Every structure is written in C-alpha cells, then in structure tokens.
Amino acid sequence: MSAGSGLPIVYVRGFAGGTSGIDRAVTDPFYGFNEGSTHVRVGSGDDPLFYQFEGPLLRLHTDEGYHILVEGGQMAYLDQHEDIPPASIWVHRFYDVSADTWGARPQEFSVENAARDLLSLIRTLQRKTGAPRVHLVAHSMGGLICRCLLQKILPDEDADPCDYVEKLFTYGTPHGGIAFDVGFGTLERLRDALGIEGADIFGPRRMYEYLTPAALLEPDGPPDGWPARAMPDGQRTFPREKVMCVVGTDPSDYDVALGLSADAVGVRSDGLVQIENAYVPGAHRAYVHRSHSGHYGLVNSEEGYQSLRRFLFGDLRVDADLVGHRLDDADPDVTWQAEVRLSVRGLPVVLHERLAAHWCPIQLSAPGEDGCSDGAVRLATTFLSSRLPPPSTDTMRFSLQVRVFSAREERHRLFAFRDHLEQVRDFDDTLIVDVGLPGGHPSARAAWNSRIPGAVGTYEPAGESLLDEDPATGVWTARVPLHPAAPDAAPLLGGEAAVRLTVTPWG
C-alpha cells in the first residue's frame, strides 16, 4: 500500500453561478461527484458508444475500500462520532450557506470563505480520523478554492500547507483564469467589471486577491504579467510535484448555453477552460479528449478516474523524456512537433494523449513548459501501482506511442505546401514498457513495437532489465534509443536520440 492509502479524500465542486444555479447544486447529496456516465467516443470519427462508468465515489468505495459517511448529513455525522475511519470520502458543501432553499437568508459566496470553511473541515477530519493530512480532489473552480487555501489562507495563518494536504488533483480547473478567443478582451473586461453572477472570480484581479497572501498583496492589483497559474516555491509552500491536473481537450461536447461557451472560448479548450490555462506549470498533467462537463465530461470519465486512482494510491512514478535529439532547423518556416498516447495494460481507455488534432501537440522546436533543465523534452508522466498488474504477471505494462513530424508555419498569410504530406509522420512507433519491483527495487524492460514479432498481447519481455544509469541515486533511469527501432530516425533526430525512462518511488 502506498503512503497515500487511507487518507481522507475531500471533493470540491466547481462554479454554480448565481442563486438559481446554487439552489440546483445543493439538491445533490454529493454535489454531482456521484454522477457516472454511459457515453464514450471511439474511433477516428469520435463516434458515440455505450460505456457504463459508475462514477468516482462508487468506484473509490469498491476499488480502494473507502467509506461514504452521511446518515442525515456529513457534518452531523462528524459531530456525533469520534472514531471515524480515515479511508473516507467527504464533499465540501461550501455552497449550502449561499442557497435560499433552506429558509434562511443566503450568504454571498466568496472563494476566500469557501477556502476557510475547507480548512475547518480538514482540521475536523484530522482530529476525528487521526489522519495526518487529506487528499483534495477538485473540479473547475473547486481547484481555485483549494489553491486559495494553500496559497493564501494557510500562509496568512503562518501555517505549512503540507501539514494539512497530501496531494491535490484537479479536473478542468481554470488555473490561469477563463479567457475567450473572441472579443479582443472586451468580454473579459465586461465580466470583471460587472461581476455578473460572480464570474469575475475567473479574472486576474480577483484571482490575485484570493491567491496571494495578505503580506504580499499590492493595493493597486496584480502587477503586469502576474502569472495566475503559478504556485510559489519556497518554504511553507505546497510542492507542485504533489499536484496533478487533468486537462480536457474536447470543446465540441460542452453544450452549455447551446454551445456558445465553447464557441467563445475556442477550439483549444475543453469548452470552458483553454488548454493552456488548465494546469499549474511544474505540476503533473494528463491530457484527455473530454469536455469540461456533461455526458462526455472529465469528472465522470474512466480516463479521469484512472489517473486519479494511480496518482493518489500508486507507488511508482514513471517519466518519459525525449533526450539526445537533434532537429533540423535549417528551414525557419518549419517547426517540429511530437504526438504521444499513453495506455496502461488492463484499462479500456487511453490515459494521456497530446495530438495535433486536439490542439495540444508537444512543441519540440520550442518546448517551453515541456522542456527540462537538461535539454530533454517531457513526453509523459504516469503513475503505476504494484497492486494492480493483471493476475498472470507481476509487471506493470504501459505503452507510449511517439510520433514526430514537421509542421510548416504560415508566412505572409500563405502556407508552403510544396514538400508537405498531410498526416504523414516522420517517426511513428510505440514503446512497450514493463516495470517490475524485483527485490523491492524498480527496474524496467522496454522494446519498440516495430521490433516485436507477432501480437503485442502475447509478447513477454526476455533478457536483463535495462541498465540503470546511476544505481546510487535510488531512482532507476535508462535510455531506449530510437535509432535501432527506426534507422531513418538517425538523420531526422540524430543518432543519440532516445526515450529516457525514469522510475521513482511514489507516495
């Protein structure tokens, strides 16, 4: 069992809008986190297919042995019981005080008050369960409430966030706010000036107020270029390696306001949150072709749940980086990109995919936030659990499809297509990785699919594990060259190009 097993999980929901939306939200006993789904999209045409997902709360109940404790009200349960199991699920019902369905005068919602109430709930759970910390799982605005707690409320008390929270997992949170592809900034300015139904919380001024400790607040508002997405470094800050963000890449299935929201936010989004605003720089990310909510939403998806389960309860972290590559930069109109798909054996869904068709390929020519300090480019990070391999094997297998291609940029409103072949990749292969824990120490074997004879399903790795580059560090690292799998990759990416696998104990 990982160190994360058995800690209470607190779910924090997203934005409900004005009073009518809040009233609808509070009628659900679990604020919507119990909702499952029956729709999935398959194939190149994204055709709808029946696929029954029970919902994250029920799955955690059956898969991880968690308890949902209500009995007339979770706060009443907490008041009346002293011995509460740590492996329990709680919903932060911060909107209840802002509803007018209870016969009392509703309070005006604020992110800061919701974060203070979250801290009160966490302290009660620590006292009643004996757990040292909790996991926070949040959808949309809920992630901003969690960040307000970590970045403002606790620092204002001179408290260490790591004394309260073990890990933070967000679905579709607008970490960088909500912006629009239309209006040239007019829609954002109107929203922030008028604060219609409280939506100004997604603009830079309000975000600056509730994400900045009182001692650091500037009275004139955020400085120019203030990065809303950033979580600070330093003492008594929450480490970004304990944060994971699920990023949605399907705007077309977000049908709020008859699709007008998705049209305004643009194609590089989940229909409400633009891709570049949906994660914290330096945090772990999983890109899934799901919308912000609805039938094909992030929270009620198998993809989101499996990432959540492995991030919270897995015991190994695997980073896959492209290293030693050399790109042909002779043509200034050409940029190099990579596409990746990551799947774990035994799961019916792809856990992570960054595709040009979904507007989120990896930029190799200018990797930006995907670049590592040593010049490597991060292709994917996945979390594995030694408790979950299929019964017939003791290894954890995942596949990483890697495609590299050149994209020709627009010049003077014209595209140069003379040498272009649409949808043709310069490198395309899938790395099959088997991770084991012989003697309690991680190791791995890996092979390119193009070099595996027969069906991948019947493939069993043979021979020694890949050689650990530095056994003294306690972190297992090895490189899998691209060149033997595809000799033509040498002139394209250089003879030293490889995928570097790093396996680290997690939890």
Secondary structure, 3 states (H helix, E strand, C coil): CCCCCCCCEEEECCCCCCHHHHHHHHCCCCCCCCCCEEEEEECCCCEEEEEEECCHHHHHHHHCCCEECCCCCHHHHHHHCCCCCCCEEEECCCCHHHCCCCCCCCCCCCHHHHHHHHHHHHHHHHHHHCCCCEEEEEECHHHHHHHHHHHHHHHHCCCCHHHCEEEEEEECCCCCCCCCCCHHHHHHHHHHHHCHHHHHHHCHHHHHHHHCCHHHCCCCCCCCCCCCCCCCCCCCCCCHHHEEEEEECCCCCCCHHHHHHHHHHCCCECCCCEHHHCCCCCCEEEEECCECCCCCECCCCHHHHHHHHHHHHCCEEEEEEEECCCCCCCCCCEEEEEEEEEEECCCCCCCEEECHHHCCCEECCCCHHHECCCCCEEEEEEEECCCCCCCCCCCEEEEEEEEEEEEECCECCECCCCCCCCCCCCEEEEEEEEEECHHHCCEEEEEEHHHCCCCHHHCCCCCCCCCCCCHHHCCEEEEEECCCCCCCHHHHHCCCCEEEEEEEECC
